[in-house]
Amino acid sequence: MLDYNMPKMSGFDAAHILLKEDRNLRIVLFTMFDTKPVALNFLKIGGRGFITKGSDIDHIIDGIRAVYHGDYYFRSENEKDIAEWLENGLIEKIPKIKFSPLELGIVVKISNGKTSKEIGEELNLSLRTIETYRYDLIRKAGVQNSMELIEYFFRNGISF
């Protein structure tokens, strides 16, 4: 089980590296980002389970057991879409997850109307660092400004 929000490297990135080494690993992603793109990209790289934070302990145990026994397990608001994708093997355009947990957190704060100065104070980072993150996020998403950045996240199902 990997937490999506880990220091230095996201659980998604760690799973990707591990699964490149051994496709038979059975990995469950534990995350607060309950979005279809996160779940489906995790499936694409070979992930087997997806459990959202806040799930009951029984669901977490069931998920670990299911994945251990070779099954898939998803506890998500998007379960129906995920199951359909697994069953039908649908290939749809799913945006690749290119954002670190820190970057996602900054977008959450931007979407809540926080200024770069306020975000910097909350995260104990300089104003310049936050402005650099904001610029990089806008560039990565291929948008023009912060409003379009937030819209990009909503349009691609990357919810906060």
Buried (B, 14 or more C-beta within 10 A) or exposed (E): BBBBBBEEBBBBBBBBEBBEEEEEEBBBBBBEBBBBBBBBBBBEBBBBBBBBEEBEEEBBEBBBEBBEEEEBBBBBEBEEBBEEBEEEEEEEEBBEBEBBBBBBBBBBBBBEEBEBEBBBBEBEBEBEBBBEBBEEBBEEBEBEEBEBBBBBBEEBBBBB
